[in-house]
Amino acid sequence: MTSYRAPARDIDFLLHEVMRVTESDIPGYADLDRTVTRAIVDEAGKLSAEVYEPLNVVGDREGCRLENGVVRTPTGFKAAFDKLREGGWTGIDCAEEYGGQGMPNLIGTAVGELWVSGNMALNMYHGLTHGAYSTIHAHGTEAQRNLYLPKLASCEWTGTMNLTEPHAGTDLGLLRTRAEPQADGSYRITGTKIFISAGDHDMADNIIHLVLARIPGAPEGVKGISLFIVPKVLVNEDGALGARNAVSVGALEDKMGIHGNATCVMNYDGATGYLLGEAHKGLKAMFTMMNEARLAVGVQGLGVASVAYQNAAGYARDRLQGRRITGPAEPDQAADPIIVHPDVRRMLMSQKSFVEGARAVTYWAASLIDRAARMDDKGAEALAGLLIPVVKGTLTDRGFASAVMAQQIWGGHGYIEENGMSQYARDARIAMIYEGANGIQALDLVGRKLPAQGGKAAMAFFALVKDFIRQNEADTELKAEFLDPLKSASKDLQAAATYFVQEGMKSPDNALAGATDFMHLFGHVVFGLMWAEMAKAARAGLAEGHGEPEFYRTKLATGRYYMARELPETRTLLARIETGATPVMALAAEAF
Amino acid sequence: MTSYRAPARDIDFLLHEVMRVTESDIPGYADLDRTVTRAIVDEAGKLSAEVYEPLNVVGDREGCRLENGVVRTPTGFKAAFDKLREGGWTGIDCAEEYGGQGMPNLIGTAVGELWVSGNMALNMYHGLTHGAYSTIHAHGTEAQRNLYLPKLASCEWTGTMNLTEPHAGTDLGLLRTRAEPQADGSYRITGTKIFISAGDHDMADNIIHLVLARIPGAPEGVKGISLFIVPKVLVNEDGALGARNAVSVGALEDKMGIHGNATCVMNYDGATGYLLGEAHKGLKAMFTMMNEARLAVGVQGLGVASVAYQNAAGYARDRLQGRRITGPAEPDQAADPIIVHPDVRRMLMSQKSFVEGARAVTYWAASLIDRAARMDDKGAEALAGLLIPVVKGTLTDRGFASAVMAQQIWGGHGYIEENGMSQYARDARIAMIYEGANGIQALDLVGRKLPAQGGKAAMAFFALVKDFIRQNEADTELKAEFLDPLKSASKDLQAAATYFVQEGMKSPDNALAGATDFMHLFGHVVFGLMWAEMAKAARAGLAEGHGEPEFYRTKLATGRYYMARELPETRTLLARIETGATPVMALAAEAF
């Protein structure tokens, strides 16, 4: 039996002691009073723990069923979703004019982690709706916004993203779904889409599909793709529901995990669709929301790792097996709890330092998205663009590894399905694949974001690290334990970037062969910066004597673990990168 | 749809060009003529590909069912098992006097990989039988050997190992199953065992359970455990089957993977059992076979990674998506096969270099087991003992990672169950847990094997590496590409061992906190040595002009990849180890 407790104090620490959000110049942040954010987190945490979490294993076991063309979600999902909708949680960071609460993305991100920890599969139904909301918000006409956004903000209707086709996944230029213009200005959409998360279900009156398709005569490849709104049930101009549209579920996929989410094959058979944004610019329109969507998937890596960690720590404290090597810890018991064993500690510290570092990373990225959106700050936008592939790629790769480690602590009891630890590993696995497989994140980082504007964003990042180190190195303990390792890791990252600039000129393969290593190297430096910032805040908390010395000491010890034992991976990553393309590309395709 | 092709040429290369088995002084090796081993591998490979592999997904989907107290195996499993039995494959390395073929463990290991690749879950039924065979062979009375071994060698009967109880997994000292002596010399066994692989099924007339239990009045802890033979159906002295014994299946576990293997809760309700070996020395008796059993689990990591790699490579050659960055590879197609992309290559090279290195490692370990058993060579036994935890731990950790990487190449098509790639990841996961979780392997390595006899085996290993380097460094290319990196990695390993000796004196936690890192560091050096040996043989093959230059060039390129891009991880591992216990052990148990 798994359980969950929202990490309220950790969130509080990040928002108010590390980021000091109320002092921020980002519009809306001044309102994020400590009591306000704590109340939000407590309430959401309670809902997630009491309503979402108990259904997590139910969703895994029952899965979704396709009955007479309709997808049935697992027992209890609709009632739980209703509770979230009733509380207005789904629109927390949607605009007030459309019924949302107008809070920053930062808060949406913080709360989003809690839903993921409770029930990742269920969370996806509103997560994807949020993506559809944002896309229509950014690209819809006023009429479209008025018609769809209030229903999407409240999740009275849900949304989907329809990109993939059987032969076109990463390479969307290959897609074949057709959109034929009609006399009334609408389009007839025909084609098959696959892997559509939340593609159909029984929890909402309508589903608003955003569908990529090609208008006849459009340019070839990605420059000829348009984006369409295709409601499951047609919507009259007054918002009332009309006739059923010609869209249907072809099949449900049987998957490794996220069984509670319906992954559908969607058939569009001359369905009525409405152009969203400009013709032939659909890919760009959908990708406007990429930062937000990819951050949300990174948060999945974090959220699953967090709850898996909690359940691993609980088990390690309870399970009696073997004796502490330095002498019995609980001589009155038949054995000591396994948390006394150094190798179990290693796994717990690795998870804990990942989870807390990852949370800091996502908050930073969310605040950059807020700064970009709310202040039209191009520098923040570029920096967010640089960080997002790192966040998505590293948080999901390492989130999965962390969930696997949590499962390992449970031993054989983690491999059987009864205890729920296998599900965390199986669920977390998908986040490495969807919303751009992690190899694509690495390619985006190295091929696009790093060289953009002459490397401006990367230089801004390095300057930021350097400034933080310089401004804080008078604190000699902080310097020795946090700033020096950060400086060293940052040098490795700069060396890797320099290598790419120099050797990438000779052949782009020299850079792309090291793209994934670079993404993880970058991730380590970002984590290192976050841990240095958290350590600074923890030291301040200790000095100010807030009465919680154990919290701050734990934070510092966790950070020291990261700096001492995780960060040195940058050396190996740099060494790999500097071997260039030759070892990777040496073989002919037939030789594999 | 997955498929499998036995790596016959790679096996041939290892046996005859790297190890040169026919020139070995190990009894039985001289008979391993090239045509003989090739015929064995071809025939077993054919059976595995044509009979075992097609049932792999069937076993995953159907799983086992418990019907009226009897376990039903998936469709086709019995017929496939029959083919193996008919061919005498299950007794390939069993003694001729018991109906086996008397071949070395090396050949059993080589063939074992092929069964695992075809169908890991089905392979476990005979794999565990082999373990029971070996244990009775080593510790049984003559009467017991004569009664059970012929049936176990032929797999007319199968075997199991019953160690774990609900509250006693790693810590077997806690076990409670009782064995009460009876007047006739037998024992009445009462207790519950869990996680019993192949605990029951419908594919054999009898199942011989080897059960750890405690005789009343026995010393506490592991020194009071005895081992018993408990047949499912009692066996008369003449070998005929008698009455059903009081052993039954309490439940079947629902697991993450290996669905085709029945993982049972076994209830012993006063079942008749026969002491195997000496009273109170059951743990030692069962662990005599540990090297062989742990090697077999390491081979599971290899075998699953191998077939997953093949299917990833096939998909990468077929799936058209995107264009090669240096210009279209197949301009007539809508897109290039994804094998042109450097990040896909990286994943394939990582898998390929792991699989081929791992195969060499297992052959070396098997040959040491043969040398120890067939020549009573204590040095070989000690070296095997040192290597086995490394083999089990690294081959299963990295075998799982390799299977996950293979799944990643398939993208979303790897996450759905339809294509079989998810199953490889799910199946491979268990090998990190059973037969001693990998943290226990690391503990065995650092706490027991490394310091044994004053570090004699470790010194022998280092001397072996050093000698190989010295004897071959005249070849300047081999030196630059293989020997120098090996030397550097070996130095890292020695530095880590030295650290353990020095700092472990102050507190054993200083060594145990780095145990898993040390295991992987050791693994890298072993892989490095294997790749250096393979490179030497490949260079010889090229020089001798065998007419297969592409095979040798591919082997060298694969090895170069390993040395350049995988081996440098030793730096990070050493850096971690040298941070000692403090970062790992800093927190109180309540702080997690």
HADDOCK unambig.tbl for C-alpha pairs under 7 A between the chains (distance, minus, plus):
assign (segid A and resid 170 and name CA) (segid B and resid 321 and name CA) 6.81 0.50 0.50
assign (segid A and resid 171 and name CA) (segid B and resid 321 and name CA) 5.30 0.50 0.50
assign (segid A and resid 171 and name CA) (segid B and resid 322 and name CA) 5.36 0.50 0.50
assign (segid A and resid 253 and name CA) (segid B and resid 416 and name CA) 6.39 0.50 0.50
assign (segid A and resid 254 and name CA) (segid B and resid 416 and name CA) 5.69 0.50 0.50
assign (segid A and resid 254 and name CA) (segid B and resid 417 and name CA) 5.64 0.50 0.50
assign (segid A and resid 255 and name CA) (segid B and resid 415 and name CA) 5.91 0.50 0.50
assign (segid A and resid 255 and name CA) (segid B and resid 416 and name CA) 4.09 0.50 0.50
assign (segid A and resid 255 and name CA) (segid B and resid 417 and name CA) 5.14 0.50 0.50
assign (segid A and resid 256 and name CA) (segid B and resid 415 and name CA) 5.78 0.50 0.50
assign (segid A and resid 256 and name CA) (segid B and resid 416 and name CA) 6.05 0.50 0.50
assign (segid A and resid 256 and name CA) (segid B and resid 417 and name CA) 6.23 0.50 0.50
assign (segid A and resid 256 and name CA) (segid B and resid 422 and name CA) 6.18 0.50 0.50
assign (segid A and resid 313 and name CA) (segid B and resid 592 and name CA) 6.13 0.50 0.50
assign (segid A and resid 317 and name CA) (segid B and resid 589 and name CA) 6.94 0.50 0.50
assign (segid A and resid 321 and name CA) (segid B and resid 170 and name CA) 6.80 0.50 0.50
assign (segid A and resid 321 and name CA) (segid B and resid 171 and name CA) 5.31 0.50 0.50
assign (segid A and resid 322 and name CA) (segid B and resid 171 and name CA) 5.37 0.50 0.50
assign (segid A and resid 339 and name CA) (segid B and resid 589 and name CA) 6.76 0.50 0.50
assign (segid A and resid 342 and name CA) (segid B and resid 509 and name CA) 6.43 0.50 0.50
assign (segid A and resid 342 and name CA) (segid B and resid 512 and name CA) 5.86 0.50 0.50
assign (segid A and resid 342 and name CA) (segid B and resid 513 and name CA) 4.91 0.50 0.50
assign (segid A and resid 342 and name CA) (segid B and resid 584 and name CA) 6.89 0.50 0.50
assign (segid A and resid 342 and name CA) (segid B and resid 585 and name CA) 6.78 0.50 0.50
assign (segid A and resid 343 and name CA) (segid B and resid 439 and name CA) 6.24 0.50 0.50
assign (segid A and resid 343 and name CA) (segid B and resid 512 and name CA) 6.68 0.50 0.50
assign (segid A and resid 343 and name CA) (segid B and resid 513 and name CA) 5.74 0.50 0.50
assign (segid A and resid 345 and name CA) (segid B and resid 584 and name CA) 6.02 0.50 0.50
assign (segid A and resid 345 and name CA) (segid B and resid 585 and name CA) 6.60 0.50 0.50
assign (segid A and resid 346 and name CA) (segid B and resid 513 and name CA) 6.64 0.50 0.50
assign (segid A and resid 346 and name CA) (segid B and resid 584 and name CA) 5.50 0.50 0.50
assign (segid A and resid 349 and name CA) (segid B and resid 584 and name CA) 6.57 0.50 0.50
assign (segid A and resid 408 and name CA) (segid B and resid 433 and name CA) 6.92 0.50 0.50
assign (segid A and resid 411 and name CA) (segid B and resid 433 and name CA) 5.74 0.50 0.50
assign (segid A and resid 411 and name CA) (segid B and resid 437 and name CA) 6.80 0.50 0.50
assign (segid A and resid 412 and name CA) (segid B and resid 433 and name CA) 6.30 0.50 0.50
assign (segid A and resid 412 and name CA) (segid B and resid 434 and name CA) 6.93 0.50 0.50
assign (segid A and resid 415 and name CA) (segid B and resid 255 and name CA) 5.92 0.50 0.50
assign (segid A and resid 415 and name CA) (segid B and resid 256 and name CA) 5.78 0.50 0.50
assign (segid A and resid 415 and name CA) (segid B and resid 430 and name CA) 6.71 0.50 0.50
assign (segid A and resid 416 and name CA) (segid B and resid 253 and name CA) 6.40 0.50 0.50
assign (segid A and resid 416 and name CA) (segid B and resid 254 and name CA) 5.69 0.50 0.50
assign (segid A and resid 416 and name CA) (segid B and resid 255 and name CA) 4.10 0.50 0.50
assign (segid A and resid 416 and name CA) (segid B and resid 256 and name CA) 6.07 0.50 0.50
assign (segid A and resid 417 and name CA) (segid B and resid 254 and name CA) 5.63 0.50 0.50
assign (segid A and resid 417 and name CA) (segid B and resid 255 and name CA) 5.15 0.50 0.50
assign (segid A and resid 417 and name CA) (segid B and resid 256 and name CA) 6.25 0.50 0.50
assign (segid A and resid 422 and name CA) (segid B and resid 256 and name CA) 6.20 0.50 0.50
assign (segid A and resid 430 and name CA) (segid B and resid 415 and name CA) 6.71 0.50 0.50
assign (segid A and resid 433 and name CA) (segid B and resid 408 and name CA) 6.90 0.50 0.50
assign (segid A and resid 433 and name CA) (segid B and resid 411 and name CA) 5.74 0.50 0.50
assign (segid A and resid 433 and name CA) (segid B and resid 412 and name CA) 6.30 0.50 0.50
assign (segid A and resid 434 and name CA) (segid B and resid 412 and name CA) 6.92 0.50 0.50
assign (segid A and resid 437 and name CA) (segid B and resid 411 and name CA) 6.80 0.50 0.50
assign (segid A and resid 439 and name CA) (segid B and resid 343 and name CA) 6.24 0.50 0.50
assign (segid A and resid 509 and name CA) (segid B and resid 342 and name CA) 6.44 0.50 0.50
assign (segid A and resid 512 and name CA) (segid B and resid 342 and name CA) 5.86 0.50 0.50
assign (segid A and resid 512 and name CA) (segid B and resid 343 and name CA) 6.67 0.50 0.50
assign (segid A and resid 513 and name CA) (segid B and resid 342 and name CA) 4.91 0.50 0.50
assign (segid A and resid 513 and name CA) (segid B and resid 343 and name CA) 5.75 0.50 0.50
assign (segid A and resid 513 and name CA) (segid B and resid 346 and name CA) 6.64 0.50 0.50
assign (segid A and resid 554 and name CA) (segid B and resid 587 and name CA) 6.62 0.50 0.50
assign (segid A and resid 554 and name CA) (segid B and resid 591 and name CA) 6.71 0.50 0.50
assign (segid A and resid 557 and name CA) (segid B and resid 583 and name CA) 6.87 0.50 0.50
assign (segid A and resid 557 and name CA) (segid B and resid 586 and name CA) 6.39 0.50 0.50
assign (segid A and resid 560 and name CA) (segid B and resid 583 and name CA) 6.42 0.50 0.50
assign (segid A and resid 561 and name CA) (segid B and resid 583 and name CA) 4.78 0.50 0.50
assign (segid A and resid 561 and name CA) (segid B and resid 584 and name CA) 6.65 0.50 0.50
assign (segid A and resid 564 and name CA) (segid B and resid 576 and name CA) 6.88 0.50 0.50
assign (segid A and resid 564 and name CA) (segid B and resid 579 and name CA) 6.63 0.50 0.50
assign (segid A and resid 565 and name CA) (segid B and resid 576 and name CA) 4.91 0.50 0.50
assign (segid A and resid 568 and name CA) (segid B and resid 572 and name CA) 5.59 0.50 0.50
assign (segid A and resid 568 and name CA) (segid B and resid 575 and name CA) 6.80 0.50 0.50
assign (segid A and resid 569 and name CA) (segid B and resid 572 and name CA) 5.24 0.50 0.50
assign (segid A and resid 571 and name CA) (segid B and resid 572 and name CA) 6.61 0.50 0.50
assign (segid A and resid 572 and name CA) (segid B and resid 568 and name CA) 5.59 0.50 0.50
assign (segid A and resid 572 and name CA) (segid B and resid 569 and name CA) 5.25 0.50 0.50
assign (segid A and resid 572 and name CA) (segid B and resid 571 and name CA) 6.59 0.50 0.50
assign (segid A and resid 572 and name CA) (segid B and resid 572 and name CA) 6.16 0.50 0.50
assign (segid A and resid 575 and name CA) (segid B and resid 568 and name CA) 6.80 0.50 0.50
assign (segid A and resid 576 and name CA) (segid B and resid 564 and name CA) 6.87 0.50 0.50
assign (segid A and resid 576 and name CA) (segid B and resid 565 and name CA) 4.91 0.50 0.50
assign (segid A and resid 579 and name CA) (segid B and resid 564 and name CA) 6.63 0.50 0.50
assign (segid A and resid 583 and name CA) (segid B and resid 557 and name CA) 6.87 0.50 0.50
assign (segid A and resid 583 and name CA) (segid B and resid 560 and name CA) 6.42 0.50 0.50
assign (segid A and resid 583 and name CA) (segid B and resid 561 and name CA) 4.79 0.50 0.50
assign (segid A and resid 584 and name CA) (segid B and resid 342 and name CA) 6.88 0.50 0.50
assign (segid A and resid 584 and name CA) (segid B and resid 345 and name CA) 6.03 0.50 0.50
assign (segid A and resid 584 and name CA) (segid B and resid 346 and name CA) 5.50 0.50 0.50
assign (segid A and resid 584 and name CA) (segid B and resid 349 and name CA) 6.58 0.50 0.50
assign (segid A and resid 584 and name CA) (segid B and resid 561 and name CA) 6.66 0.50 0.50
assign (segid A and resid 585 and name CA) (segid B and resid 342 and name CA) 6.78 0.50 0.50
assign (segid A and resid 585 and name CA) (segid B and resid 345 and name CA) 6.61 0.50 0.50
assign (segid A and resid 586 and name CA) (segid B and resid 557 and name CA) 6.41 0.50 0.50
assign (segid A and resid 587 and name CA) (segid B and resid 554 and name CA) 6.62 0.50 0.50
assign (segid A and resid 589 and name CA) (segid B and resid 317 and name CA) 6.94 0.50 0.50
assign (segid A and resid 589 and name CA) (segid B and resid 339 and name CA) 6.75 0.50 0.50
assign (segid A and resid 591 and name CA) (segid B and resid 554 and name CA) 6.73 0.50 0.50
assign (segid A and resid 592 and name CA) (segid B and resid 313 and name CA) 6.13 0.50 0.50
